[in-house]
Amino acid sequence: MRVKLSFQIKLFLCLVAFSCLLLVLLGTFVFHIVDKQMHRDLGNRAKVQASEIALIPELSTRVAARDTVGIARLMDPLSQHSDASYIVIGDKHEIHLYHSSQPQSVNHPMVGGDNGEVLAGKTIISIRQGGIGVSLRSKAPILDAHHQVIGIVSVGYLTSYIDEITLKQLAQALFFGGLLLLALFGFSWLFSKNLKKQMFWLEPREIAMLVRQQKALMEAIYEGVIAIDDRLHILTINRAARELLGLTLPEQQLIGQNLTDVIATPDDFFTSDKRLGERHDEIALFNQRQVIVNRVPIELPAPALHGWVFSFRDKNDINTLSSQLSQVTRYADNLRIMRHEQLNWTATLAGMLQMQRYDEALKYIQAQSAGAQAVLDFVSQRFQSPALCGLLLGKFVSAKEKGVELHFDPACGVSQIPSALSENELMSIVGNLLDNAVEATLKVDAPHAPVELYLTQSKDQLIIEVADCGAGIDDKLRPLLFEQGVSSKAVSHSEHIGCEHGIGLYVVASYVRQAQGMIEISDNRPRGTVFSVFIPYLDEPSPLTPRNPQDDSLL
């Protein structure tokens, strides 16, 4: 059965094996260096000793007389104080006259075959096999008074002795090397453990799988995703982001570039610390394209900022989905209201017919039809867009069901809108302002005063005014009213709220700011609030979608 080792154990064993191999190679190298140095030093030492012994005058006399006893008496004290393995004295015929370690070899021939140069008057260093083993030795000639060679001095160190000294020094080195190896073991274990911790205790194959999964996930996300570090350098960017921003470079070439060099923004969107905090659903302009951006800081593993992740989608896609959802919701609400009104109307009419009050029933039918037809005729004549007409009629019926009348100013009328504002955005602005006004009106005691709408166009701007008779807006809330998520419910004595928990007025402000318009908030008299929106016609105005007269019956 094959045992699978973890990455940490494998890394530790590899580091240990490498450390051991490195120590062995280092020990071999040190041994050769020390051995070579020992041979050089001891060879020079033997040469010095041999030369000095050969210069002793008494030795020259006794060698000439072949006085072996006198030579022994002279050399024994020297050999005892010398660290050499042996000291040998021979005559010019290469016969031993003295041997410090083998006295029995006296009068026997010298071995080694390296005496030729010495007898010629040279001092040499050689390694030869002698009578007691292989040795490193130096030989010097003994000269008489006439400078003639009469003998040989040989001082030698056995190679076994040299190896013993070398091994002692190597043992000391190995001891410190062993301590170093233990330190390397500890370091290897801590290093592998720390590395595994930084990899979140995952195996390399698991990390590789996560990377492949992350890449596949990033490419499958419809939203654009960009991750950057704390220096705004791109860490990753998916295909959707490149397509949305019109980037033709592949991901490998974009990674590492500064985000501000890749995405052009009209302000310091990426360089402002305040804006780089965690934000959601913020409208921005990336490479001349409006997008809705979410930002989340990267704070792993410690609570220190390491970068940010941006996810964004084309604002037009969000607008399309929002418009479709709003239309479906509006149609459902209108059907519910119409059904409720129709049931009441039918019940009333059925009661009159059962009581055989036919004239009163006819008058009731005419009264109900006249009121609805008047509103229908006014809206369909003043506004060209069937979608806008449907919105206004739906808001009229919805407000009426809640007990609030919606009055249209007689001067209302719009046939063209600013080019910077789409029809869906106009409907969103009007619908949110009307919902906000109705909610504010319902906060005060009945009877409820009507909500008034003034929607018209002048020569140079589109004007939208919505007035209610609610409780008004607290002065402390007004500077924050159009921020995302802010509603007056958090502020006492204020009854205005942004629709959908602080989203409605934020959306209104976003669309107006995008169209380079302005919003004014003023007090209504005797009470309530007036929201006034002014959007300029900067370019050629866009006509509203033409209304089909046959659709009037459907509004």
Secondary structure, DSSP 4 states (H G I P E B T S, - for coil): -PPPPPHHHHHHHHHHHHHHHHHHHHHHHHHHHHHHHHHHHHHHHHHHHHHHHHT-HHHHHHHHHT-HHHHHHHHHHHHHH--SSEEEEEETTSBEEEESS-GGGTTSB--SS--HHHHTT--EEEEEEETTEEEEEEEEEEE-TTS-EEEEEEEEEEHHHHHHHHHHHHHHHHHHHHHHHHHHHHHHHHHHHHHHHHTTT--HHHHHHHHHHHHHHHHH-SSEEEEEETT-BEEEE-HHHHHHHT--S-HHHHTTSBHHHHS--SS-TTT-TTTTSSEEEEEEEETTEEEEEEEEEE--SSSS--EEEEEEEEHHHHHHHHHHHHHHHHHHHHHHHHHHHHHHHHHHHHHHHHTT-HHHHHHHHHHHHHHHHHHHHHHHHHB--HHHHHHHHHHHHHHHHTT--EEEPTT-BBSEE-TTS-HHHHHHHHHHHHHHHHHHHHTSPSSPPPEEEEEEE-SSEEEEEEEE-SS---TTTGGGTTSTT--GGGSTT-----HHHHTHHHHHHHHHHHTT-EEEEEE-SSSSEEEEEEEE--SSPEEPPPPPGGGGGG-
